[in-house]
Amino acid sequence: MQNEVLHVNGMSCVHCVNSIKGALKSLGVQGDVNLENGTVTVVYDENKVTLETIKEAIEEQGYEV
């Protein structure tokens, strides 16, 4: 399992948190979203999903990684 901290711009509310968590969940990725720090900590199996795919899923929700 890999553990990465991503810096995400554009998050400002609970809706943002839920949107990102939903995108991560659809990939089978665990995520901890921190609005205060503007970060998303992800834990994922590198044999099932790439970090690039995770970043793209977040960006598809309208945020900048």
PDB file of N, CA, C, O and CB in Angstrom:
ATOM      1  N   MET A   1       0.844  -1.186   0.000  1.00  0.00           N
ATOM      2  CA  MET A   1       0.000   0.000   0.000  1.00  0.00           C
ATOM      3  C   MET A   1       0.887   1.245   0.000  1.00  0.00           C
ATOM      4  O   MET A   1       1.914   1.314   0.675  1.00  0.00           O
ATOM      5  CB  MET A   1      -0.959   0.000   1.226  1.00  0.00           C
ATOM      6  N   GLN A   2       0.452   2.201  -0.770  1.00  0.00           N
ATOM      7  CA  GLN A   2       1.153   3.481  -0.861  1.00  0.00           C
ATOM      8  C   GLN A   2       0.374   4.537  -0.082  1.00  0.00           C
ATOM      9  O   GLN A   2      -0.850   4.471   0.024  1.00  0.00           O
ATOM     10  CB  GLN A   2       1.337   3.913  -2.346  1.00  0.00           C
ATOM     11  N   ASN A   3       1.094   5.497   0.451  1.00  0.00           N
ATOM     12  CA  ASN A   3       0.510   6.602   1.193  1.00  0.00           C
ATOM     13  C   ASN A   3       1.100   7.886   0.622  1.00  0.00           C
ATOM     14  O   ASN A   3       2.316   8.078   0.654  1.00  0.00           O
ATOM     15  CB  ASN A   3       0.782   6.475   2.739  1.00  0.00           C
ATOM     16  N   GLU A   4       0.245   8.768   0.100  1.00  0.00           N
ATOM     17  CA  GLU A   4       0.701  10.021  -0.503  1.00  0.00           C
ATOM     18  C   GLU A   4      -0.131  11.181   0.018  1.00  0.00           C
ATOM     19  O   GLU A   4      -1.322  11.030   0.289  1.00  0.00           O
ATOM     20  CB  GLU A   4       0.622   9.951  -2.042  1.00  0.00           C
ATOM     21  N   VAL A   5       0.506  12.344   0.157  1.00  0.00           N
ATOM     22  CA  VAL A   5      -0.197  13.564   0.519  1.00  0.00           C
ATOM     23  C   VAL A   5      -0.224  14.453  -0.724  1.00  0.00           C
ATOM     24  O   VAL A   5       0.823  14.814  -1.263  1.00  0.00           O
ATOM     25  CB  VAL A   5       0.489  14.291   1.742  1.00  0.00           C
ATOM     26  N   LEU A   6      -1.424  14.801  -1.171  1.00  0.00           N
ATOM     27  CA  LEU A   6      -1.605  15.641  -2.348  1.00  0.00           C
ATOM     28  C   LEU A   6      -2.070  17.021  -1.920  1.00  0.00           C
ATOM     29  O   LEU A   6      -2.922  17.148  -1.040  1.00  0.00           O
ATOM     30  CB  LEU A   6      -2.612  15.008  -3.331  1.00  0.00           C
ATOM     31  N   HIS A   7      -1.522  18.045  -2.531  1.00  0.00           N
ATOM     32  CA  HIS A   7      -1.972  19.412  -2.278  1.00  0.00           C
ATOM     33  C   HIS A   7      -3.049  19.729  -3.308  1.00  0.00           C
ATOM     34  O   HIS A   7      -2.820  19.629  -4.513  1.00  0.00           O
ATOM     35  CB  HIS A   7      -0.779  20.446  -2.353  1.00  0.00           C
ATOM     36  N   VAL A   8      -4.233  20.114  -2.816  1.00  0.00           N
ATOM     37  CA  VAL A   8      -5.387  20.333  -3.682  1.00  0.00           C
ATOM     38  C   VAL A   8      -5.898  21.756  -3.489  1.00  0.00           C
ATOM     39  O   VAL A   8      -6.200  22.172  -2.370  1.00  0.00           O
ATOM     40  CB  VAL A   8      -6.509  19.299  -3.387  1.00  0.00           C
ATOM     41  N   ASN A   9      -5.991  22.498  -4.594  1.00  0.00           N
ATOM     42  CA  ASN A   9      -6.500  23.868  -4.560  1.00  0.00           C
ATOM     43  C   ASN A   9      -7.971  23.885  -4.940  1.00  0.00           C
ATOM     44  O   ASN A   9      -8.414  23.104  -5.783  1.00  0.00           O
ATOM     45  CB  ASN A   9      -5.689  24.780  -5.506  1.00  0.00           C
ATOM     46  N   GLY A  10      -8.721  24.777  -4.313  1.00  0.00           N
ATOM     47  CA  GLY A  10     -10.122  24.970  -4.660  1.00  0.00           C
ATOM     48  C   GLY A  10     -11.105  24.367  -3.678  1.00  0.00           C
ATOM     49  O   GLY A  10     -12.314  24.508  -3.862  1.00  0.00           O
ATOM     50  N   MET A  11     -10.629  23.705  -2.649  1.00  0.00           N
ATOM     51  CA  MET A  11     -11.536  23.129  -1.649  1.00  0.00           C
ATOM     52  C   MET A  11     -11.910  24.205  -0.631  1.00  0.00           C
ATOM     53  O   MET A  11     -11.055  24.939  -0.133  1.00  0.00           O
ATOM     54  CB  MET A  11     -10.879  21.900  -0.937  1.00  0.00           C
ATOM     55  N   SER A  12     -13.234  24.283  -0.328  1.00  0.00           N
ATOM     56  CA  SER A  12     -13.635  25.321   0.614  1.00  0.00           C
ATOM     57  C   SER A  12     -14.763  24.924   1.563  1.00  0.00           C
ATOM     58  O   SER A  12     -15.091  25.674   2.482  1.00  0.00           O
ATOM     59  CB  SER A  12     -14.046  26.524  -0.140  1.00  0.00           C
ATOM     60  N   CYS A  13     -15.366  23.739   1.346  1.00  0.00           N
ATOM     61  CA  CYS A  13     -16.545  23.411   2.156  1.00  0.00           C
ATOM     62  C   CYS A  13     -16.729  21.900   2.269  1.00  0.00           C
ATOM     63  O   CYS A  13     -15.964  21.116   1.707  1.00  0.00           O
ATOM     64  CB  CYS A  13     -17.807  24.050   1.553  1.00  0.00           C
ATOM     65  N   VAL A  14     -17.762  21.518   3.010  1.00  0.00           N
ATOM     66  CA  VAL A  14     -18.064  20.102   3.212  1.00  0.00           C
ATOM     67  C   VAL A  14     -18.415  19.434   1.887  1.00  0.00           C
ATOM     68  O   VAL A  14     -18.086  18.267   1.674  1.00  0.00           O
ATOM     69  CB  VAL A  14     -19.217  19.933   4.215  1.00  0.00           C
ATOM     70  N   HIS A  15     -19.080  20.165   0.998  1.00  0.00           N
ATOM     71  CA  HIS A  15     -19.394  19.594  -0.323  1.00  0.00           C
ATOM     72  C   HIS A  15     -18.113  19.198  -1.053  1.00  0.00           C
ATOM     73  O   HIS A  15     -18.066  18.157  -1.706  1.00  0.00           O
ATOM     74  CB  HIS A  15     -20.203  20.602  -1.176  1.00  0.00           C
ATOM     75  N   CYS A  16     -17.084  20.020  -0.944  1.00  0.00           N
ATOM     76  CA  CYS A  16     -15.795  19.716  -1.564  1.00  0.00           C
ATOM     77  C   CYS A  16     -15.229  18.407  -1.002  1.00  0.00           C
ATOM     78  O   CYS A  16     -14.760  17.548  -1.749  1.00  0.00           O
ATOM     79  CB  CYS A  16     -14.796  20.877  -1.337  1.00  0.00           C
ATOM     80  N   VAL A  17     -15.282  18.275   0.295  1.00  0.00           N
ATOM     81  CA  VAL A  17     -14.786  17.067   0.961  1.00  0.00           C
ATOM     82  C   VAL A  17     -15.530  15.842   0.454  1.00  0.00           C
ATOM     83  O   VAL A  17     -14.916  14.840   0.088  1.00  0.00           O
ATOM     84  CB  VAL A  17     -14.934  17.186   2.493  1.00  0.00           C
ATOM     85  N   ASN A  18     -16.863  15.927   0.435  1.00  0.00           N
ATOM     86  CA  ASN A  18     -17.670  14.793  -0.004  1.00  0.00           C
ATOM     87  C   ASN A  18     -17.446  14.455  -1.470  1.00  0.00           C
ATOM     88  O   ASN A  18     -17.431  13.283  -1.844  1.00  0.00           O
ATOM     89  CB  ASN A  18     -19.132  15.079   0.233  1.00  0.00           C
ATOM     90  N   SER A  19     -17.272  15.466  -2.289  1.00  0.00           N
ATOM     91  CA  SER A  19     -17.025  15.261  -3.714  1.00  0.00           C
ATOM     92  C   SER A  19     -15.723  14.501  -3.939  1.00  0.00           C
ATOM     93  O   SER A  19     -15.676  13.553  -4.723  1.00  0.00           O
ATOM     94  CB  SER A  19     -16.984  16.605  -4.449  1.00  0.00           C
ATOM     95  N   ILE A  20     -14.680  14.915  -3.254  1.00  0.00           N
ATOM     96  CA  ILE A  20     -13.377  14.264  -3.396  1.00  0.00           C
ATOM     97  C   ILE A  20     -13.411  12.853  -2.819  1.00  0.00           C
ATOM     98  O   ILE A  20     -12.895  11.919  -3.433  1.00  0.00           O
ATOM     99  CB  ILE A  20     -12.282  15.093  -2.703  1.00  0.00           C
ATOM    100  N   LYS A  21     -14.014  12.694  -1.646  1.00  0.00           N
ATOM    101  CA  LYS A  21     -14.104  11.362  -1.042  1.00  0.00           C
ATOM    102  C   LYS A  21     -14.877  10.400  -1.943  1.00  0.00           C
ATOM    103  O   LYS A  21     -14.510   9.231  -2.060  1.00  0.00           O
ATOM    104  CB  LYS A  21     -14.775  11.444   0.337  1.00  0.00           C
ATOM    105  N   GLY A  22     -15.935  10.882  -2.574  1.00  0.00           N
ATOM    106  CA  GLY A  22     -16.720  10.046  -3.480  1.00  0.00           C
ATOM    107  C   GLY A  22     -15.902   9.605  -4.686  1.00  0.00           C
ATOM    108  O   GLY A  22     -15.979   8.451  -5.108  1.00  0.00           O
ATOM    109  N   ALA A  23     -15.117  10.531  -5.240  1.00  0.00           N
ATOM    110  CA  ALA A  23     -14.272  10.199  -6.383  1.00  0.00           C
ATOM    111  C   ALA A  23     -13.226   9.160  -6.001  1.00  0.00           C
ATOM    112  O   ALA A  23     -12.954   8.235  -6.766  1.00  0.00           O
ATOM    113  CB  ALA A  23     -13.592  11.457  -6.931  1.00  0.00           C
ATOM    114  N   LEU A  24     -12.644   9.313  -4.822  1.00  0.00           N
ATOM    115  CA  LEU A  24     -11.633   8.364  -4.361  1.00  0.00           C
ATOM    116  C   LEU A  24     -12.255   6.998  -4.091  1.00  0.00           C
ATOM    117  O   LEU A  24     -11.685   5.964  -4.440  1.00  0.00           O
ATOM    118  CB  LEU A  24     -10.939   8.889  -3.096  1.00  0.00           C
ATOM    119  N   LYS A  25     -13.426   7.005  -3.468  1.00  0.00           N
ATOM    120  CA  LYS A  25     -14.096   5.748  -3.136  1.00  0.00           C
ATOM    121  C   LYS A  25     -14.413   4.951  -4.400  1.00  0.00           C
ATOM    122  O   LYS A  25     -14.325   3.723  -4.403  1.00  0.00           O
ATOM    123  CB  LYS A  25     -15.385   6.019  -2.342  1.00  0.00           C
ATOM    124  N   SER A  26     -14.780   5.650  -5.468  1.00  0.00           N
ATOM    125  CA  SER A  26     -15.104   4.955  -6.719  1.00  0.00           C
ATOM    126  C   SER A  26     -13.887   4.243  -7.301  1.00  0.00           C
ATOM    127  O   SER A  26     -14.023   3.322  -8.106  1.00  0.00           O
ATOM    128  CB  SER A  26     -15.663   5.942  -7.742  1.00  0.00           C
ATOM    129  N   LEU A  27     -12.697   4.675  -6.888  1.00  0.00           N
ATOM    130  CA  LEU A  27     -11.450   4.033  -7.334  1.00  0.00           C
ATOM    131  C   LEU A  27     -10.960   2.980  -6.345  1.00  0.00           C
ATOM    132  O   LEU A  27      -9.980   2.283  -6.611  1.00  0.00           O
ATOM    133  CB  LEU A  27     -10.364   5.084  -7.539  1.00  0.00           C
ATOM    134  N   GLY A  28     -11.638   2.864  -5.211  1.00  0.00           N
ATOM    135  CA  GLY A  28     -11.188   1.937  -4.177  1.00  0.00           C
ATOM    136  C   GLY A  28     -10.031   2.487  -3.367  1.00  0.00           C
ATOM    137  O   GLY A  28      -9.203   1.736  -2.852  1.00  0.00           O
ATOM    138  N   VAL A  29      -9.983   3.818  -3.259  1.00  0.00           N
ATOM    139  CA  VAL A  29      -8.889   4.507  -2.574  1.00  0.00           C
ATOM    140  C   VAL A  29      -9.413   5.132  -1.290  1.00  0.00           C
ATOM    141  O   VAL A  29     -10.482   5.743  -1.283  1.00  0.00           O
ATOM    142  CB  VAL A  29      -8.250   5.588  -3.487  1.00  0.00           C
ATOM    143  N   GLN A  30      -8.663   4.980  -0.204  1.00  0.00           N
ATOM    144  CA  GLN A  30      -9.011   5.634   1.054  1.00  0.00           C
ATOM    145  C   GLN A  30      -8.436   7.046   1.027  1.00  0.00           C
ATOM    146  O   GLN A  30      -7.298   7.249   0.604  1.00  0.00           O
ATOM    147  CB  GLN A  30      -8.473   4.825   2.287  1.00  0.00           C
ATOM    148  N   GLY A  31      -9.217   8.015   1.475  1.00  0.00           N
ATOM    149  CA  GLY A  31      -8.726   9.384   1.469  1.00  0.00           C
ATOM    150  C   GLY A  31      -9.136  10.155   2.696  1.00  0.00           C
ATOM    151  O   GLY A  31     -10.247   9.999   3.200  1.00  0.00           O
ATOM    152  N   ASP A  32      -8.232  10.993   3.177  1.00  0.00           N
ATOM    153  CA  ASP A  32      -8.504  11.885   4.301  1.00  0.00           C
ATOM    154  C   ASP A  32      -8.318  13.308   3.783  1.00  0.00           C
ATOM    155  O   ASP A  32      -7.206  13.711   3.442  1.00  0.00           O
ATOM    156  CB  ASP A  32      -7.557  11.583   5.542  1.00  0.00           C
ATOM    157  N   VAL A  33      -9.406  14.062   3.725  1.00  0.00           N
ATOM    158  CA  VAL A  33      -9.380  15.413   3.178  1.00  0.00           C
ATOM    159  C   VAL A  33      -9.245  16.414   4.316  1.00  0.00           C
ATOM    160  O   VAL A  33     -10.021  16.376   5.271  1.00  0.00           O
ATOM    161  CB  VAL A  33     -10.653  15.699   2.342  1.00  0.00           C
ATOM    162  N   ASN A  34      -8.267  17.309   4.223  1.00  0.00           N
ATOM    163  CA  ASN A  34      -8.043  18.330   5.236  1.00  0.00           C
ATOM    164  C   ASN A  34      -8.248  19.702   4.591  1.00  0.00           C
ATOM    165  O   ASN A  34      -7.376  20.195   3.876  1.00  0.00           O
ATOM    166  CB  ASN A  34      -6.610  18.206   5.859  1.00  0.00           C
ATOM    167  N   LEU A  35      -9.408  20.315   4.849  1.00  0.00           N
ATOM    168  CA  LEU A  35      -9.711  21.623   4.266  1.00  0.00           C
ATOM    169  C   LEU A  35      -8.732  22.697   4.738  1.00  0.00           C
ATOM    170  O   LEU A  35      -8.291  23.534   3.951  1.00  0.00           O
ATOM    171  CB  LEU A  35     -11.137  22.035   4.615  1.00  0.00           C
ATOM    172  N   GLU A  36      -8.399  22.665   6.017  1.00  0.00           N
ATOM    173  CA  GLU A  36      -7.533  23.692   6.595  1.00  0.00           C
ATOM    174  C   GLU A  36      -6.167  23.744   5.912  1.00  0.00           C
ATOM    175  O   GLU A  36      -5.641  24.822   5.632  1.00  0.00           O
ATOM    176  CB  GLU A  36      -7.353  23.444   8.084  1.00  0.00           C
ATOM    177  N   ASN A  37      -5.604  22.573   5.650  1.00  0.00           N
ATOM    178  CA  ASN A  37      -4.280  22.504   5.029  1.00  0.00           C
ATOM    179  C   ASN A  37      -4.341  22.426   3.511  1.00  0.00           C
ATOM    180  O   ASN A  37      -3.319  22.589   2.843  1.00  0.00           O
ATOM    181  CB  ASN A  37      -3.529  21.315   5.560  1.00  0.00           C
ATOM    182  N   GLY A  38      -5.521  22.180   2.959  1.00  0.00           N
ATOM    183  CA  GLY A  38      -5.650  22.026   1.519  1.00  0.00           C
ATOM    184  C   GLY A  38      -4.965  20.767   1.007  1.00  0.00           C
ATOM    185  O   GLY A  38      -4.357  20.760  -0.063  1.00  0.00           O
ATOM    186  N   THR A  39      -5.077  19.697   1.801  1.00  0.00           N
ATOM    187  CA  THR A  39      -4.420  18.456   1.416  1.00  0.00           C
ATOM    188  C   THR A  39      -5.399  17.288   1.411  1.00  0.00           C
ATOM    189  O   THR A  39      -6.436  17.303   2.073  1.00  0.00           O
ATOM    190  CB  THR A  39      -3.260  18.162   2.356  1.00  0.00           C
ATOM    191  N   VAL A  40      -5.027  16.285   0.642  1.00  0.00           N
ATOM    192  CA  VAL A  40      -5.750  15.021   0.627  1.00  0.00           C
ATOM    193  C   VAL A  40      -4.699  13.928   0.796  1.00  0.00           C
ATOM    194  O   VAL A  40      -3.793  13.798  -0.027  1.00  0.00           O
ATOM    195  CB  VAL A  40      -6.595  14.832  -0.708  1.00  0.00           C
ATOM    196  N   THR A  41      -4.823  13.149   1.860  1.00  0.00           N
ATOM    197  CA  THR A  41      -3.920  12.027   2.089  1.00  0.00           C
ATOM    198  C   THR A  41      -4.617  10.782   1.558  1.00  0.00           C
ATOM    199  O   THR A  41      -5.726  10.446   1.975  1.00  0.00           O
ATOM    200  CB  THR A  41      -3.542  11.875   3.618  1.00  0.00           C
ATOM    201  N   VAL A  42      -3.947  10.105   0.631  1.00  0.00           N
ATOM    202  CA  VAL A  42      -4.540   8.919   0.017  1.00  0.00           C
ATOM    203  C   VAL A  42      -3.724   7.673   0.351  1.00  0.00           C
ATOM    204  O   VAL A  42      -2.495   7.711   0.421  1.00  0.00           O
ATOM    205  CB  VAL A  42      -4.643   9.097  -1.507  1.00  0.00           C
ATOM    206  N   VAL A  43      -4.437   6.574   0.555  1.00  0.00           N
ATOM    207  CA  VAL A  43      -3.825   5.265   0.781  1.00  0.00           C
ATOM    208  C   VAL A  43      -4.395   4.354  -0.297  1.00  0.00           C
ATOM    209  O   VAL A  43      -5.609   4.172  -0.393  1.00  0.00           O
ATOM    210  CB  VAL A  43      -4.112   4.705   2.251  1.00  0.00           C
ATOM    211  N   TYR A  44      -3.501   3.779  -1.112  1.00  0.00           N
ATOM    212  CA  TYR A  44      -3.981   3.000  -2.256  1.00  0.00           C
ATOM    213  C   TYR A  44      -3.030   1.854  -2.582  1.00  0.00           C
ATOM    214  O   TYR A  44      -1.860   1.858  -2.200  1.00  0.00           O
ATOM    215  CB  TYR A  44      -4.151   3.902  -3.482  1.00  0.00           C
ATOM    216  N   ASP A  45      -3.567   0.883  -3.292  1.00  0.00           N
ATOM    217  CA  ASP A  45      -2.796  -0.269  -3.747  1.00  0.00           C
ATOM    218  C   ASP A  45      -2.262   0.055  -5.134  1.00  0.00           C
ATOM    219  O   ASP A  45      -3.027   0.133  -6.095  1.00  0.00           O
ATOM    220  CB  ASP A  45      -3.664  -1.579  -3.760  1.00  0.00           C
ATOM    221  N   GLU A  46      -0.975   0.240  -5.237  1.00  0.00           N
ATOM    222  CA  GLU A  46      -0.354   0.640  -6.505  1.00  0.00           C
ATOM    223  C   GLU A  46      -0.495  -0.428  -7.593  1.00  0.00           C
ATOM    224  O   GLU A  46      -0.232  -0.150  -8.763  1.00  0.00           O
ATOM    225  CB  GLU A  46       1.116   0.946  -6.284  1.00  0.00           C
ATOM    226  N   ASN A  47      -0.898  -1.619  -7.229  1.00  0.00           N
ATOM    227  CA  ASN A  47      -1.153  -2.669  -8.219  1.00  0.00           C
ATOM    228  C   ASN A  47      -2.548  -2.542  -8.830  1.00  0.00           C
ATOM    229  O   ASN A  47      -2.837  -3.171  -9.848  1.00  0.00           O
ATOM    230  CB  ASN A  47      -0.991  -4.049  -7.579  1.00  0.00           C
ATOM    231  N   LYS A  48      -3.410  -1.737  -8.219  1.00  0.00           N
ATOM    232  CA  LYS A  48      -4.784  -1.581  -8.697  1.00  0.00           C
ATOM    233  C   LYS A  48      -5.067  -0.216  -9.293  1.00  0.00           C
ATOM    234  O   LYS A  48      -5.918  -0.095 -10.175  1.00  0.00           O
ATOM    235  CB  LYS A  48      -5.738  -1.831  -7.580  1.00  0.00           C
ATOM    236  N   VAL A  49      -4.374   0.813  -8.831  1.00  0.00           N
ATOM    237  CA  VAL A  49      -4.625   2.174  -9.303  1.00  0.00           C
ATOM    238  C   VAL A  49      -3.326   2.977  -9.219  1.00  0.00           C
ATOM    239  O   VAL A  49      -2.515   2.772  -8.316  1.00  0.00           O
ATOM    240  CB  VAL A  49      -5.758   2.858  -8.468  1.00  0.00           C
ATOM    241  N   THR A  50      -3.142   3.890 -10.169  1.00  0.00           N
ATOM    242  CA  THR A  50      -1.934   4.719 -10.170  1.00  0.00           C
ATOM    243  C   THR A  50      -2.212   6.056  -9.493  1.00  0.00           C
ATOM    244  O   THR A  50      -3.361   6.482  -9.376  1.00  0.00           O
ATOM    245  CB  THR A  50      -1.427   4.943 -11.613  1.00  0.00           C
ATOM    246  N   LEU A  51      -1.161   6.699  -9.057  1.00  0.00           N
ATOM    247  CA  LEU A  51      -1.290   8.026  -8.460  1.00  0.00           C
ATOM    248  C   LEU A  51      -1.850   8.999  -9.494  1.00  0.00           C
ATOM    249  O   LEU A  51      -2.640   9.878  -9.152  1.00  0.00           O
ATOM    250  CB  LEU A  51       0.078   8.526  -7.922  1.00  0.00           C
ATOM    251  N   GLU A  52      -1.453   8.853 -10.736  1.00  0.00           N
ATOM    252  CA  GLU A  52      -1.954   9.725 -11.804  1.00  0.00           C
ATOM    253  C   GLU A  52      -3.468   9.584 -11.964  1.00  0.00           C
ATOM    254  O   GLU A  52      -4.161  10.580 -12.171  1.00  0.00           O
ATOM    255  CB  GLU A  52      -1.250   9.402 -13.135  1.00  0.00           C
ATOM    256  N   THR A  53      -3.982   8.369 -11.872  1.00  0.00           N
ATOM    257  CA  THR A  53      -5.427   8.136 -11.963  1.00  0.00           C
ATOM    258  C   THR A  53      -6.154   8.807 -10.802  1.00  0.00           C
ATOM    259  O   THR A  53      -7.241   9.358 -10.978  1.00  0.00           O
ATOM    260  CB  THR A  53      -5.732   6.626 -11.979  1.00  0.00           C
ATOM    261  N   ILE A  54      -5.556   8.759  -9.628  1.00  0.00           N
ATOM    262  CA  ILE A  54      -6.143   9.405  -8.451  1.00  0.00           C
ATOM    263  C   ILE A  54      -6.196  10.916  -8.654  1.00  0.00           C
ATOM    264  O   ILE A  54      -7.220  11.547  -8.389  1.00  0.00           O
ATOM    265  CB  ILE A  54      -5.336   9.061  -7.177  1.00  0.00           C
ATOM    266  N   LYS A  55      -5.101  11.489  -9.121  1.00  0.00           N
ATOM    267  CA  LYS A  55      -5.060  12.937  -9.382  1.00  0.00           C
ATOM    268  C   LYS A  55      -6.115  13.332 -10.410  1.00  0.00           C
ATOM    269  O   LYS A  55      -6.804  14.337 -10.238  1.00  0.00           O
ATOM    270  CB  LYS A  55      -3.658  13.361  -9.875  1.00  0.00           C
ATOM    271  N   GLU A  56      -6.244  12.544 -11.475  1.00  0.00           N
ATOM    272  CA  GLU A  56      -7.227  12.840 -12.511  1.00  0.00           C
ATOM    273  C   GLU A  56      -8.650  12.791 -11.953  1.00  0.00           C
ATOM    274  O   GLU A  56      -9.486  13.620 -12.314  1.00  0.00           O
ATOM    275  CB  GLU A  56      -7.082  11.857 -13.673  1.00  0.00           C
ATOM    276  N   ALA A  57      -8.928  11.828 -11.080  1.00  0.00           N
ATOM    277  CA  ALA A  57     -10.268  11.721 -10.489  1.00  0.00           C
ATOM    278  C   ALA A  57     -10.611  12.951  -9.655  1.00  0.00           C
ATOM    279  O   ALA A  57     -11.747  13.424  -9.674  1.00  0.00           O
ATOM    280  CB  ALA A  57     -10.369  10.463  -9.622  1.00  0.00           C
ATOM    281  N   ILE A  58      -9.628  13.463  -8.927  1.00  0.00           N
ATOM    282  CA  ILE A  58      -9.839  14.688  -8.130  1.00  0.00           C
ATOM    283  C   ILE A  58     -10.027  15.879  -9.047  1.00  0.00           C
ATOM    284  O   ILE A  58     -10.912  16.704  -8.816  1.00  0.00           O
ATOM    285  CB  ILE A  58      -8.651  14.939  -7.170  1.00  0.00           C
ATOM    286  N   GLU A  59      -9.208  15.983 -10.084  1.00  0.00           N
ATOM    287  CA  GLU A  59      -9.300  17.100 -11.026  1.00  0.00           C
ATOM    288  C   GLU A  59     -10.620  17.080 -11.785  1.00  0.00           C
ATOM    289  O   GLU A  59     -11.140  18.139 -12.135  1.00  0.00           O
ATOM    290  CB  GLU A  59      -8.135  17.061 -12.012  1.00  0.00           C
ATOM    291  N   GLU A  60     -11.168  15.907 -12.044  1.00  0.00           N
ATOM    292  CA  GLU A  60     -12.469  15.802 -12.718  1.00  0.00           C
ATOM    293  C   GLU A  60     -13.597  16.369 -11.862  1.00  0.00           C
ATOM    294  O   GLU A  60     -14.660  16.709 -12.380  1.00  0.00           O
ATOM    295  CB  GLU A  60     -12.769  14.345 -13.064  1.00  0.00           C
ATOM    296  N   GLN A  61     -13.371  16.472 -10.565  1.00  0.00           N
ATOM    297  CA  GLN A  61     -14.354  17.059  -9.657  1.00  0.00           C
ATOM    298  C   GLN A  61     -14.243  18.585  -9.621  1.00  0.00           C
ATOM    299  O   GLN A  61     -15.038  19.251  -8.958  1.00  0.00           O
ATOM    300  CB  GLN A  61     -14.179  16.487  -8.249  1.00  0.00           C
ATOM    301  N   GLY A  62     -13.246  19.144 -10.339  1.00  0.00           N
ATOM    302  CA  GLY A  62     -13.102  20.599 -10.432  1.00  0.00           C
ATOM    303  C   GLY A  62     -12.008  21.203  -9.561  1.00  0.00           C
ATOM    304  O   GLY A  62     -11.980  22.415  -9.347  1.00  0.00           O
ATOM    305  N   TYR A  63     -11.115  20.366  -9.061  1.00  0.00           N
ATOM    306  CA  TYR A  63     -10.056  20.865  -8.184  1.00  0.00           C
ATOM    307  C   TYR A  63      -8.706  20.716  -8.873  1.00  0.00           C
ATOM    308  O   TYR A  63      -8.543  19.908  -9.787  1.00  0.00           O
ATOM    309  CB  TYR A  63     -10.061  20.116  -6.829  1.00  0.00           C
ATOM    310  N   GLU A  64      -7.751  21.503  -8.419  1.00  0.00           N
ATOM    311  CA  GLU A  64      -6.407  21.473  -8.982  1.00  0.00           C
ATOM    312  C   GLU A  64      -5.464  20.736  -8.028  1.00  0.00           C
ATOM    313  O   GLU A  64      -5.311  21.117  -6.867  1.00  0.00           O
ATOM    314  CB  GLU A  64      -5.894  22.911  -9.258  1.00  0.00           C
ATOM    315  N   VAL A  65      -4.836  19.675  -8.541  1.00  0.00           N
ATOM    316  CA  VAL A  65      -3.909  18.889  -7.727  1.00  0.00           C
ATOM    317  C   VAL A  65      -2.495  19.302  -8.066  1.00  0.00           C
ATOM    318  O   VAL A  65      -1.543  18.767  -7.497  1.00  0.00           O
ATOM    319  CB  VAL A  65      -4.107  17.366  -7.951  1.00  0.00           C
TER     320      VAL A  65
END
